[in-house]
Amino acid sequence: MENFFTDRELSCKCCGELIIDHLFLERLNETRRIYGKPMIINSGHRCVKHNALVGSTTENHILGKAVDVKCTDAQERQAMVYAALKAEMPGVGIHNSFIHLDNNRIYHALWIYTG
């Protein structure tokens, strides 16, 4: 399978550390293939320090099982969510400025960030 993402894109923004779950990366690449356009990673892996600084209460990014993808256009947001669901991405969170994708859950979940 083609890899659409570089280590630099997926690495922690504060220290460059990179941990990535292989199954998650496969699903992320499949999402990108279905989406058919470049996807800009706002936040990939986060070290423990960086995760705390951004106020996250989960380990998804720490474990290399999540990314936040830039997305501000409603039509593009719909297409990206569709691609993620089609690629069997277990976790999809919709925000005004990004789409959160993760595979650190037993059941599939789709949610909208509020506030």
TORLO-490147 format. One record per residue: chain; residue number from 1; x, y, z of N, C-alpha, C, O in turn; residue in one letter. Coordinates in steps of 0.2 Angstrom, whole numbers. Example, Ala and Ser with C-alpha at 12.3 -4.5 7.8 and 13.67 -1.06 7.14 Angstrom:
  kette   nr    n.x    n.y    n.z   ca.x   ca.y   ca.z    c.x    c.y    c.z    o.x    o.y    o.z  rest
      A    1     66    -28     39     62    -22     39     66    -16     39     71    -17     42     A
      A    2     64    -11     35     68     -5     36     64      0     39     67      6     40     S
//
This chain:
  kette   nr    n.x    n.y    n.z   ca.x   ca.y   ca.z    c.x    c.y    c.z    o.x    o.y    o.z  rest
      A    1      4     -6      0      0      0      0      4      6      0     10      7      3     M
      A    2      2     11     -4      6     17     -4      6     21      2      0     21      6     E
      A    3     11     24      4     11     29     10     11     36      8     16     38      5     N
      A    4      6     39     10      5     46      8      8     51     13      8     57     11     F
      A    5     10     49     18     12     54     24     20     53     26     22     47     26     F
      A    6     23     58     27     30     58     29     31     57     36     26     59     40     T
      A    7     36     55     39     38     54     46     37     61     49     35     62     55     D
      A    8     40     66     45     39     73     48     32     76     49     31     79     54     R
      A    9     28     74     45     21     76     46     18     73     52     13     76     55     E
      A   10     20     67     53     16     63     58     20     63     65     17     61     70     L
      A   11     26     66     65     30     67     71     27     72     76     23     77     74     S
      A   12     29     72     82     27     77     87     30     84     85     36     84     84     C
      A   13     26     89     86     27     96     84     33     99     88     36    103     86     K
      A   14     33     97     95     37    100     99     44     97    100     49    100    101     C
      A   15     45     90     99     51     87    100     53     82     94     59     80     94     C
      A   16     49     81     89     50     77     83     50     69     85     51     65     80     G
      A   17     48     67     91     47     60     92     41     57     88     37     61     86     E
      A   18     42     51     86     37     48     81     36     41     84     40     36     84     L
      A   19     30     40     86     27     33     87     21     33     82     16     37     83     I
      A   20     20     27     78     14     27     74     12     19     74     16     15     73     I
      A   21      6     18     75      3     11     75      2      9     68     -1     13     64     D
      A   22      5      3     66      5      1     59     -2      0     56     -4      2     51     H
      A   23     -7     -2     60    -14     -3     58    -17      4     57    -21      5     52     L
      A   24    -16      8     61    -18     15     61    -16     18     54    -19     21     50     F
      A   25     -9     18     53     -6     21     47     -9     18     41    -10     21     36     L
      A   26    -11     11     41    -14      8     35    -21     11     34    -23     13     28     E
      A   27    -25     12     39    -31     15     38    -31     22     36    -35     25     33     R
      A   28    -26     26     39    -25     33     37    -23     33     30    -26     38     26     L
      A   29    -19     29     27    -17     29     20    -23     27     16    -24     30     10     N
      A   30    -27     22     18    -33     20     14    -38     26     14    -42     27      9     E
      A   31    -39     30     20    -43     36     20    -41     41     15    -45     43     11     T
      A   32    -34     42     14    -32     47     10    -33     44      2    -34     48     -2     R
      A   33    -32     38      1    -33     35     -6    -40     36     -8    -41     38    -13     R
      A   34    -45     35     -3    -52     36     -5    -54     43     -6    -57     45    -10     I
      A   35    -51     47     -1    -52     54     -2    -50     57     -8    -53     62    -11     Y
      A   36    -44     55    -10    -41     57    -17    -38     64    -17    -36     66    -23     G
      A   37    -36     67    -12    -33     73    -12    -28     73     -6    -29     69     -1     K
      A   38    -23     78     -6    -19     78      0    -22     80      6    -27     84      6     P
      A   39    -20     77     12    -23     79     18    -17     82     22    -12     79     23     M
      A   40    -18     88     25    -13     91     29    -14     89     37    -20     90     40     I
      A   41     -9     86     40     -9     84     47     -8     90     51     -2     93     51     I
      A   42    -13     92     55    -12     97     60     -8     94     66     -4     98     69     N
      A   43    -10     88     68     -7     85     74     -7     78     73    -12     75     72     S
      A   44     -1     75     73      0     68     73      2     65     80     -2     66     85     G
      A   45      7     61     80     10     59     86     11     65     91     14     70     89     H
      A   46     10     64     97     11     69    102     15     66    108     13     60    111     R
      A   47     21     69    110     24     66    116     19     68    122     15     72    121     C
      A   48     21     65    128     17     66    134     16     73    136     11     76    137     V
      A   49     22     77    135     22     84    137     18     88    132     14     92    135     K
      A   50     18     87    126     14     90    121      7     89    121      3     93    121     H
      A   51      5     83    123     -2     81    123     -5     84    129    -11     87    129     N
      A   52     -1     85    135     -4     89    141     -4     96    139     -9    100    141     A
      A   53      1     99    135      0    106    134     -6    108    129     -8    114    130     L
      A   54     -8    103    125    -14    105    121    -20    103    125    -26    104    122     V
      A   55    -20    101    131    -26     99    135    -29     93    133    -35     92    135     G
      A   56    -26     88    130    -29     82    128    -30     78    134    -26     78    139     S
      A   57    -36     74    135    -37     70    141    -37     62    138    -38     58    142     T
      A   58    -35     61    132    -34     54    130    -27     53    128    -23     57    127     T
      A   59    -25     46    126    -19     44    124    -18     43    117    -13     40    115     E
      A   60    -23     44    113    -23     42    106    -17     44    102    -14     41     99     N
      A   61    -16     51    103    -10     54     99     -4     51    102      1     50     99     H
      A   62     -3     50    109      3     48    112      5     41    109     11     40    108     I
      A   63      0     37    109      1     30    106      2     29     99      3     24     96     L
      A   64      1     35     95      2     35     88     -4     32     84     -3     29     79     G
      A   65    -10     33     87    -16     30     85    -21     35     83    -27     34     82     K
      A   66    -18     41     82    -23     47     80    -19     52     76    -13     54     77     A
      A   67    -23     56     72    -21     62     69    -27     67     69    -33     65     69     V
      A   68    -25     73     68    -30     78     67    -28     81     60    -23     83     59     D
      A   69    -33     81     56    -32     83     49    -35     90     47    -41     91     49     V
      A   70    -32     95     45    -35    101     43    -41    100     38    -40     97     33     K
      A   71    -46    104     40    -52    104     36    -57    109     38    -59    109     44     C
      A   72    -58    114     34    -62    120     36    -68    121     31    -72    125     33     T
      A   73    -68    117     26    -73    118     21    -79    112     22    -77    106     23     D
      A   74    -85    114     22    -90    109     24    -91    104     19    -91     98     21     A
      A   75    -90    105     12    -90    100      7    -84     95      8    -85     89      7     Q
      A   76    -78     98      9    -72     94     10    -73     90     16    -71     84     16     E
      A   77    -76     93     22    -77     89     28    -81     83     27    -79     77     29     R
      A   78    -86     84     23    -91     78     22    -87     73     18    -88     67     19     Q
      A   79    -83     75     13    -80     70      9    -74     66     13    -73     60     12     A
      A   80    -71     70     17    -66     67     21    -69     62     26    -66     56     28     M
      A   81    -74     64     29    -78     59     34    -80     53     30    -79     47     33     V
      A   82    -83     54     25    -85     48     21    -79     43     19    -80     37     20     Y
      A   83    -74     46     17    -68     42     16    -65     38     22    -64     32     22     A
      A   84    -65     42     28    -63     39     34    -68     33     36    -65     27     38     A
      A   85    -74     34     35    -79     29     37    -78     23     32    -79     17     34     L
      A   86    -77     24     26    -77     19     21    -70     15     22    -70      9     20     K
      A   87    -65     18     25    -59     15     26    -59     11     33    -54      9     35     A
      A   88    -65     11     36    -66      8     42    -62     11     48    -59      7     52     E
      A   89    -61     18     48    -58     21     53    -62     21     59    -68     24     59     M
      A   90    -60     18     65    -65     17     71    -67     24     74    -73     24     76     P
      A   91    -63     29     74    -65     35     78    -64     41     73    -59     42     70     G
      A   92    -70     45     72    -70     51     68    -73     56     72    -79     56     73     V
      A   93    -69     61     73    -72     67     76    -72     73     72    -67     75     68     G
      A   94    -78     77     72    -78     83     67    -78     89     71    -82     90     75     I
      A   95    -73     93     69    -73    100     72    -73    105     66    -73    103     60     H
      A   96    -74    111     68    -74    117     62    -68    117     58    -68    119     52     N
      A   97    -62    116     61    -56    117     58    -52    110     57    -47    111     53     S
      A   98    -54    105     59    -51     98     58    -55     92     59    -61     93     61     F
      A   99    -53     87     56    -56     80     57    -51     76     61    -45     75     59     I
      A  100    -53     74     67    -49     69     71    -51     62     69    -56     60     68     H
      A  101    -45     58     68    -46     51     65    -42     47     70    -36     49     72     L
      A  102    -45     41     73    -41     37     77    -43     30     77    -49     28     74     D
      A  103    -39     25     79    -41     18     79    -40     15     86    -38      9     87     N
      A  104    -40     19     91    -39     17     98    -46     16    102    -47     19    107     N
      A  105    -50     12     99    -57     10    102    -59      4    100    -58      1     94     R
      A  106    -64      1    104    -67     -6    102    -72     -5     97    -73     -8     92     I
      A  107    -77      0     99    -83      1     94    -82      8     90    -78     12     92     Y
      A  108    -85      8     84    -84     14     80    -88     20     83    -93     19     86     H
      A  109    -85     26     83    -88     32     85    -87     37     81    -82     38     77     A
      A  110    -93     41     80    -93     47     76    -96     53     80   -101     52     83     L
      A  111    -92     58     81    -94     64     85    -92     70     83    -88     71     78     W
      A  112    -96     76     85    -95     83     83    -92     86     90    -95     86     95     I
      A  113    -86     90     89    -84     94     94    -88    100     95    -90    103     90     Y
      A  114    -90    102    101    -93    108    103    -89    112    107    -85    110    110     T
      A  115    -91    119    107    -87    123    111    -81    126    108    -78    130    112     G
//
